[in-house]
């Protein structure tokens, strides 16, 4: 009888723990922290297509397409620099190392590498479009020239 009662109590405790996990919400600070990617050289921020859309309306951001091979661009892109040539293109990058820079590629892999390179060059305010222009298009935003 004691074993049965102990088992019932244990099952009840497990059930309560499982149910309470379904109701939890993510703290906004935790959600923000999850967007930060730490790599050798520093940290860059992942942004969504909606966040990039908002940033494109601002003047104090440089947007760089880094995808190889070149296959078009998001309207508002400032420059195309292949991800593996970032460190050889300093003259095409902002002189201010604190300038906001957004990089994107097709899926996010090359722009992740470009973000790390920019951090290594001393830039401190780097944003990477999570999912690249594939995510941009999936969110319903066109590439330049598409309507």
N, CA, C and O of each residue as an XYZ file, in Angstrom:
588
protein
N       0.820     -1.185      0.000
C       0.000      0.000      0.000
C       0.864      1.249      0.000
O       0.564      2.203     -0.718
N       1.946      1.265      0.801
C       2.823      2.422      0.859
C       3.512      2.643     -0.482
O       3.712      3.785     -0.896
N       3.880      1.543     -1.173
C       4.512      1.663     -2.483
C       3.547      2.284     -3.483
O       3.935      3.135     -4.282
N       2.295      1.859     -3.438
C       1.290      2.391     -4.364
C       1.071      3.877     -4.109
O       0.985      4.660     -5.055
N       0.979      4.273     -2.844
C       0.785      5.677     -2.489
C       1.993      6.510     -2.921
O       1.838      7.614     -3.444
N       3.189      5.977     -2.701
C       4.411      6.673     -3.122
C       4.464      6.848     -4.636
O       4.886      7.888     -5.142
N       4.029      5.811     -5.347
C       4.023      5.876     -6.809
C       3.004      6.897     -7.298
O       3.270      7.630     -8.250
N       1.862      6.951     -6.667
C       0.831      7.931     -7.037
C       1.338      9.346     -6.794
O       1.145     10.229     -7.631
N       1.986      9.566     -5.655
C       2.530     10.892     -5.353
C       3.617     11.278     -6.346
O       3.672     12.421     -6.799
N       4.482     10.327     -6.684
C       5.543     10.593     -7.648
C       4.965     10.941     -9.018
O       5.413     11.886     -9.668
N       3.975     10.174     -9.447
C       3.345     10.440    -10.743
C       2.649     11.797    -10.739
O       2.682     12.523    -11.733
N       2.025     12.132     -9.627
C       1.372     13.436     -9.515
C       2.372     14.573     -9.599
O       2.119     15.581    -10.259
N       3.510     14.415     -8.931
C       4.549     15.447     -8.971
C       5.098     15.598    -10.385
O       5.316     16.714    -10.857
N       5.322     14.469    -11.061
C       5.801     14.527    -12.443
C       4.780     15.180    -13.356
O       5.147     15.949    -14.244
N       3.520     14.889    -13.154
C       2.453     15.472    -13.973
C       2.399     16.981    -13.764
O       2.275     17.737    -14.728
N       2.490     17.421    -12.517
C       2.480     18.861    -12.228
C       3.685     19.555    -12.853
O       3.556     20.649    -13.403
N       4.841     18.933    -12.772
C       6.040     19.531    -13.361
C       5.901     19.639    -14.869
O       6.284     20.649    -15.461
N       5.356     18.603    -15.491
C       5.182     18.622    -16.947
C       4.170     19.676    -17.362
O       4.383     20.380    -18.349
N       3.095     19.793    -16.639
C       2.062     20.771    -16.979
C       2.557     22.195    -16.778
O       2.250     23.079    -17.578
N       3.313     22.420    -15.729
C       3.780     23.780    -15.483
C       4.748     24.224    -16.563
O       4.841     25.423    -16.826
N       5.474     23.317    -17.201
C       6.392     23.664    -18.272
C       5.678     24.139    -19.524
O       6.266     24.864    -20.327
N       4.424     23.749    -19.707
C       3.680     24.137    -20.894
C       3.198     25.580    -20.821
O       2.843     26.158    -21.848
N       3.177     26.160    -19.662
C       2.618     27.483    -19.492
C       3.695     28.559    -19.463
O       3.373     29.747    -19.503
N       4.950     28.178    -19.394
C       5.991     29.180    -19.268
C       6.142     29.974    -20.550
O       5.897     29.473    -21.648
N       6.550     31.221    -20.389
C       6.808     32.076    -21.537
C       8.271     32.491    -21.485
O       8.901     32.466    -20.428
N       8.792     32.869    -22.626
C      10.184     33.287    -22.680
C      10.279     34.749    -22.280
O       9.571     35.600    -22.817
N      11.145     35.024    -21.351
C      11.415     36.388    -20.933
C      12.001     37.146    -22.118
O      12.800     36.577    -22.863
N      11.633     38.411    -22.319
C      12.116     39.164    -23.474
C      13.630     39.321    -23.447
O      14.260     39.352    -24.504
N      14.223     39.419    -22.272
C      15.685     39.508    -22.189
C      16.321     38.208    -22.673
O      17.356     38.233    -23.338
N      15.701     37.068    -22.338
C      16.210     35.784    -22.811
C      16.087     35.695    -24.322
O      16.992     35.197    -24.992
N      14.960     36.180    -24.870
C      14.763     36.146    -26.316
C      15.810     36.998    -27.016
O      16.340     36.601    -28.054
N      16.110     38.159    -26.461
C      17.133     39.026    -27.040
C      18.498     38.352    -26.974
O      19.265     38.406    -27.935
N      18.802     37.723    -25.851
C      20.098     37.075    -25.689
C      20.265     35.945    -26.702
O      21.379     35.690    -27.161
N      19.185     35.272    -27.053
C      19.248     34.170    -27.999
C      19.606     34.667    -29.399
O      20.030     33.875    -30.241
N      19.444     35.950    -29.659
C      19.756     36.521    -30.959
C      21.224     36.897    -31.078
O      21.705     37.197    -32.171
N      21.929     36.881    -29.973
C      23.344     37.229    -29.976
C      24.167     35.984    -30.292
O      23.960     34.929    -29.692
N      25.096     36.108    -31.229
C      25.963     35.002    -31.596
C      27.399     35.392    -31.241
O      27.944     36.357    -31.777
N      27.994     34.631    -30.336
C      29.375     34.887    -29.940
C      30.315     34.018    -30.762
O      30.150     32.801    -30.851
N      31.292     34.665    -31.352
C      32.303     33.980    -32.152
C      33.663     34.538    -31.766
O      33.755     35.506    -31.011
N      34.697     33.935    -32.280
C      36.025     34.479    -32.012
C      36.077     35.898    -32.569
O      35.827     36.112    -33.755
N      36.391     36.842    -31.737
C      36.465     38.234    -32.174
C      35.337     39.100    -31.664
O      35.429     40.326    -31.716
N      34.255     38.477    -31.161
C      33.157     39.288    -30.641
C      31.794     38.658    -30.792
O      31.657     37.436    -30.855
N      30.790     39.509    -30.850
C      29.402     39.066    -30.904
C      28.656     39.842    -31.982
O      28.809     41.058    -32.099
N      27.844     39.131    -32.772
C      26.962     39.805    -33.727
C      25.526     39.417    -33.423
O      25.269     38.468    -32.682
N      24.592     40.164    -34.003
C      23.179     39.978    -33.716
C      22.447     39.433    -34.930
O      22.590     39.952    -36.037
N      21.663     38.384    -34.717
C      20.800     37.861    -35.768
C      19.537     38.719    -35.818
O      18.968     39.057    -34.780
N      19.104     39.067    -37.026
C      17.874     39.829    -37.178
C      16.932     39.105    -38.129
O      17.364     38.318    -38.971
N      15.654     39.377    -37.984
C      14.621     38.783    -38.826
C      14.416     39.644    -40.074
O      14.872     40.786    -40.122
N      13.738     39.103    -41.072
C      13.400     39.924    -42.234
C      12.613     41.189    -41.851
O      12.844     42.255    -42.421
N      11.696     41.075    -40.901
C      10.923     42.246    -40.475
C      11.836     43.303    -39.843
O      11.660     44.499    -40.074
N      12.800     42.860    -39.054
C      13.739     43.806    -38.448
C      14.600     44.474    -39.519
O      14.877     45.671    -39.433
N      15.023     43.711    -40.526
C      15.798     44.301    -41.611
C      14.942     45.304    -42.370
O      15.423     46.380    -42.723
N      13.695     44.973    -42.623
C      12.798     45.898    -43.331
C      12.745     47.234    -42.601
O      12.809     48.288    -43.233
N      12.629     47.198    -41.275
C      12.610     48.437    -40.490
C      13.945     49.173    -40.586
O      13.973     50.399    -40.695
N      15.040     48.434    -40.547
C      16.364     49.054    -40.601
C      16.637     49.712    -41.947
O      17.361     50.705    -42.015
N      16.062     49.167    -43.022
C      16.287     49.719    -44.352
C      15.731     51.129    -44.482
O      16.170     51.893    -45.341
N      14.765     51.479    -43.634
C      14.185     52.819    -43.658
C      15.061     53.834    -42.926
O      14.789     55.034    -42.971
N      16.107     53.362    -42.255
C      16.985     54.238    -41.500
C      18.235     54.543    -42.324
O      18.677     53.720    -43.126
N      18.790     55.713    -42.120
C      19.949     56.122    -42.902
C      21.277     55.684    -42.308
O      22.287     55.663    -43.012
N      21.297     55.339    -41.044
C      22.580     55.052    -40.389
C      22.923     53.568    -40.352
O      23.415     53.066    -39.342
N      22.664     52.870    -41.447
C      22.994     51.447    -41.532
C      23.571     51.160    -42.920
O      23.090     51.683    -43.925
N      24.605     50.328    -42.958
C      25.202     49.889    -44.217
C      24.795     48.438    -44.420
O      25.033     47.599    -43.551
N      24.182     48.135    -45.563
C      23.699     46.781    -45.853
C      24.589     46.183    -46.939
O      24.787     46.771    -48.003
N      25.121     44.996    -46.640
C      26.073     44.343    -47.537
C      25.583     42.950    -47.922
O      25.295     42.121    -47.057
N      25.491     42.702    -49.225
C      25.207     41.378    -49.760
C      26.545     40.667    -49.916
O      27.436     41.173    -50.599
N      26.697     39.506    -49.295
C      27.981     38.789    -49.329
C      27.894     37.437    -50.039
O      28.854     36.668    -50.018
N      26.751     37.141    -50.667
C      26.553     35.811    -51.244
C      27.387     35.595    -52.509
O      27.448     36.453    -53.390
N      28.021     34.433    -52.573
C      28.780     34.005    -53.738
C      28.146     32.720    -54.251
O      27.994     31.773    -53.480
N      27.768     32.655    -55.536
C      27.911     33.687    -56.543
C      26.783     34.719    -56.437
O      25.707     34.427    -55.914
N      27.039     35.898    -56.930
C      26.059     36.978    -56.896
C      24.786     36.525    -57.618
O      24.845     36.011    -58.735
N      23.619     36.727    -56.956
C      22.345     36.322    -57.560
C      21.256     37.346    -57.300
O      20.092     36.973    -57.154
N      21.590     38.596    -57.240
C      20.593     39.619    -56.985
C      20.747     40.167    -55.580
O      21.657     39.781    -54.846
N      19.844     41.074    -55.209
C      19.991     41.751    -53.928
C      18.651     42.220    -53.384
O      17.654     42.295    -54.102
N      18.658     42.527    -52.124
C      17.506     43.118    -51.448
C      17.575     44.622    -51.705
O      18.630     45.234    -51.540
N      16.454     45.216    -52.107
C      16.420     46.660    -52.333
C      16.875     47.377    -51.074
O      16.439     47.053    -49.969
N      17.751     48.348    -51.249
C      18.309     49.070    -50.115
C      19.703     48.618    -49.758
O      20.337     49.187    -48.869
N      20.190     47.589    -50.449
C      21.555     47.111    -50.228
C      22.527     48.183    -50.697
O      22.351     48.764    -51.767
N      23.545     48.440    -49.898
C      24.525     49.466    -50.231
C      25.668     48.954    -51.097
O      26.166     49.677    -51.960
N      26.084     47.716    -50.872
C      27.255     47.219    -51.581
C      27.241     45.689    -51.632
O      26.697     45.023    -50.752
N      27.855     45.158    -52.687
C      28.076     43.723    -52.795
C      29.560     43.464    -52.588
O      30.399     43.984    -53.324
N      29.880     42.654    -51.580
C      31.256     42.233    -51.326
C      31.201     40.736    -51.017
O      30.578     40.347    -50.029
N      31.829     39.891    -51.825
C      31.842     38.461    -51.516
C      32.332     38.219    -50.085
O      33.273     38.865    -49.624
N      31.689     37.289    -49.400
C      31.999     37.036    -47.983
C      33.476     36.759    -47.742
O      34.014     37.115    -46.694
N      34.133     36.127    -48.708
C      35.534     35.758    -48.528
C      36.494     36.860    -48.991
O      37.704     36.642    -49.054
N      35.955     38.048    -49.316
C      36.788     39.185    -49.716
C      36.570     40.399    -48.813
O      37.061     41.488    -49.106
N      35.839     40.213    -47.723
C      35.544     41.325    -46.808
C      36.837     41.989    -46.332
O      36.947     43.215    -46.350
N      37.800     41.196    -45.912
C      39.037     41.761    -45.357
C      39.921     42.425    -46.408
O      40.879     43.120    -46.069
N      39.599     42.211    -47.684
C      40.348     42.845    -48.769
C      39.594     44.043    -49.346
O      40.014     44.620    -50.348
N      38.486     44.412    -48.713
C      37.621     45.466    -49.245
C      37.394     46.571    -48.229
O      36.302     47.135    -48.158
N      38.404     46.880    -47.449
C      38.263     47.885    -46.391
C      37.815     49.235    -46.931
O      37.114     49.976    -46.242
N      38.214     49.561    -48.162
C      37.839     50.842    -48.752
C      36.344     50.924    -49.068
O      35.830     52.012    -49.329
N      35.648     49.800    -49.048
C      34.215     49.772    -49.343
C      33.374     49.644    -48.066
O      32.144     49.638    -48.117
N      34.051     49.543    -46.936
C      33.386     49.429    -45.639
C      33.368     50.784    -44.943
O      34.191     51.648    -45.248
N      32.429     50.980    -44.002
C      32.426     52.236    -43.244
C      33.747     52.434    -42.504
O      34.331     51.476    -42.000
N      34.206     53.663    -42.443
C      35.437     53.977    -41.713
C      35.217     53.891    -40.206
O      36.130     53.548    -39.455
N      34.007     54.202    -39.774
C      33.637     54.158    -38.361
C      33.427     52.702    -37.940
O      32.497     52.053    -38.419
N      34.268     52.187    -37.059
C      34.184     50.783    -36.620
C      32.929     50.505    -35.788
O      32.580     49.346    -35.562
N      32.247     51.566    -35.331
C      31.013     51.404    -34.575
C      29.758     51.530    -35.437
O      28.640     51.466    -34.926
N      29.946     51.710    -36.739
C      28.807     51.855    -37.654
C      27.958     50.583    -37.660
O      28.475     49.475    -37.519
N      26.650     50.766    -37.824
C      25.770     49.595    -37.931
C      25.914     48.996    -39.323
O      25.745     49.677    -40.334
N      26.233     47.700    -39.350
C      26.407     46.985    -40.613
C      25.521     45.747    -40.587
O      25.551     44.968    -39.633
N      24.728     45.572    -41.652
C      23.914     44.372    -41.828
C      24.502     43.586    -42.986
O      24.755     44.139    -44.056
N      24.718     42.304    -42.773
C      25.181     41.423    -43.846
C      24.132     40.350    -44.104
O      23.415     39.922    -43.199
N      24.062     39.929    -45.362
C      23.157     38.826    -45.702
C      23.718     38.051    -46.880
O      24.524     38.558    -47.661
N      23.269     36.808    -46.985
C      23.594     35.955    -48.118
C      22.312     35.209    -48.481
O      21.219     35.723    -48.242
N      22.418     34.043    -49.037
C      21.225     33.285    -49.403
C      20.566     32.632    -48.190
O      19.346     32.686    -48.034
N      21.394     32.006    -47.319
C      20.820     31.249    -46.211
C      21.324     31.654    -44.828
O      20.695     31.317    -43.825
N      22.433     32.364    -44.756
C      22.981     32.794    -43.479
C      24.363     32.259    -43.167
O      25.027     32.767    -42.263
N      24.815     31.246    -43.893
C      26.126     30.665    -43.607
C      27.265     31.609    -44.004
O      28.164     31.868    -43.205
N      27.228     32.118    -45.226
C      28.294     33.018    -45.682
C      28.255     34.343    -44.925
O      29.298     34.931    -44.639
N      27.061     34.806    -44.604
C      26.970     36.066    -43.857
C      27.447     35.877    -42.417
O      27.927     36.825    -41.796
N      27.321     34.674    -41.888
C      27.886     34.385    -40.568
C      29.409     34.489    -40.602
O      30.025     35.044    -39.692
N      30.006     33.948    -41.667
C      31.462     34.041    -41.830
C      31.873     35.500    -42.022
O      32.879     35.940    -41.465
N      31.102     36.246    -42.805
C      31.402     37.665    -43.028
C      31.280     38.449    -41.721
O      32.082     39.344    -41.455
N      30.284     38.116    -40.911
C      30.107     38.780    -39.615
C      31.334     38.573    -38.739
O      31.828     39.510    -38.112
N      31.816     37.343    -38.701
C      32.999     37.038    -37.898
C      34.220     37.800    -38.423
O      35.021     38.303    -37.635
N      34.365     37.886    -39.737
C      35.483     38.633    -40.314
C      35.395     40.105    -39.928
O      36.397     40.710    -39.544
N      34.195     40.683    -40.030
C      34.018     42.095    -39.667
C      34.371     42.333    -38.203
O      35.005     43.333    -37.868
N      33.963     41.424    -37.342
C      34.325     41.548    -35.925
C      35.847     41.497    -35.761
O      36.416     42.259    -34.980
N      36.488     40.615    -36.487
C      37.935     40.502    -36.435
C      38.643     41.752    -36.929
O      39.773     42.037    -36.533
N      37.964     42.497    -37.802
C      38.522     43.749    -38.320
C      38.262     44.923    -37.378
O      38.682     46.050    -37.641
N      37.560     44.641    -36.271
C      37.317     45.686    -35.280
C      35.934     46.310    -35.311
O      35.646     47.189    -34.499
N      35.070     45.884    -36.222
C      33.697     46.409    -36.254
C      32.922     45.826    -35.082
O      33.105     44.662    -34.728
N      32.065     46.628    -34.488
C      31.427     46.226    -33.235
C      29.904     46.184    -33.279
O      29.277     45.784    -32.299
N      29.300     46.583    -34.382
C      27.850     46.713    -34.450
C      27.326     45.965    -35.680
O      26.807     46.568    -36.619
N      27.475     44.635    -35.648
C      27.192     43.790    -36.806
C      25.864     43.051    -36.632
O      25.573     42.500    -35.570
N      25.071     43.056    -37.702
C      23.792     42.348    -37.746
C      23.824     41.394    -38.932
O      24.346     41.729    -39.996
N      23.258     40.198    -38.740
C      23.238     39.171    -39.770
C      21.785     38.760    -39.993
O      21.098     38.381    -39.045
N      21.313     38.832    -41.239
C      19.939     38.438    -41.560
C      19.802     36.927    -41.407
O      20.333     36.159    -42.210
N      19.089     36.516    -40.377
C      18.901     35.085    -40.095
C      18.104     34.445    -41.238
O      16.995     34.878    -41.554
N      18.682     33.421    -41.843
C      18.019     32.727    -42.943
C      18.260     33.376    -44.294
O      17.785     32.876    -45.313
N      18.997     34.490    -44.316
C      19.367     35.147    -45.566
C      18.192     35.611    -46.398
O      17.078     35.783    -45.904
N      18.474     35.810    -47.687
C      17.393     36.307    -48.536
C      16.347     35.245    -48.817
O      15.274     35.560    -49.330
N      16.639     33.988    -48.490
C      15.598     32.955    -48.571
C      14.514     33.253    -47.537
O      13.326     33.144    -47.842
N      14.906     33.625    -46.326
C      13.944     34.005    -45.279
C      13.246     35.306    -45.648
O      12.052     35.469    -45.398
N      13.996     36.235    -46.245
C      13.434     37.511    -46.697
C      12.275     37.263    -47.665
O      11.198     37.839    -47.514
N      12.504     36.404    -48.658
C      11.471     36.088    -49.637
C      10.320     35.309    -48.997
O       9.158     35.547    -49.326
N      10.628     34.386    -48.094
C       9.587     33.606    -47.415
C       8.684     34.507    -46.575
O       7.513     34.192    -46.360
N       9.233     35.635    -46.098
C       8.437     36.591    -45.314
C       7.571     37.467    -46.218
O       6.804     38.298    -45.730
N       7.692     37.282    -47.537
C       6.859     38.025    -48.474
C       7.498     39.275    -49.042
O       6.834     40.057    -49.722
N       8.778     39.473    -48.773
C       9.477     40.644    -49.300
C      10.172     40.258    -50.606
O      10.775     39.189    -50.697
N      10.089     41.124    -51.616
C      10.719     40.794    -52.901
C      12.199     41.156    -52.915
O      12.669     41.990    -52.142
N      12.905     40.507    -53.811
C      14.267     40.914    -54.119
C      14.140     42.111    -55.060
O      13.073     42.327    -55.634
N      15.200     42.885    -55.228
C      15.164     44.044    -56.107
C      14.800     43.593    -57.522
O      15.306     42.581    -58.006
N      13.940     44.331    -58.165
C      13.517     43.996    -59.514
C      12.303     43.086    -59.565
O      11.673     42.958    -60.615
N      11.960     42.445    -58.435
C      10.765     41.587    -58.383
C       9.593     42.419    -57.874
O       9.794     43.352    -57.097
N       8.457     42.118    -58.270
C       7.251     42.782    -57.730
C       6.120     41.799    -57.621
O       5.026     42.162    -57.190
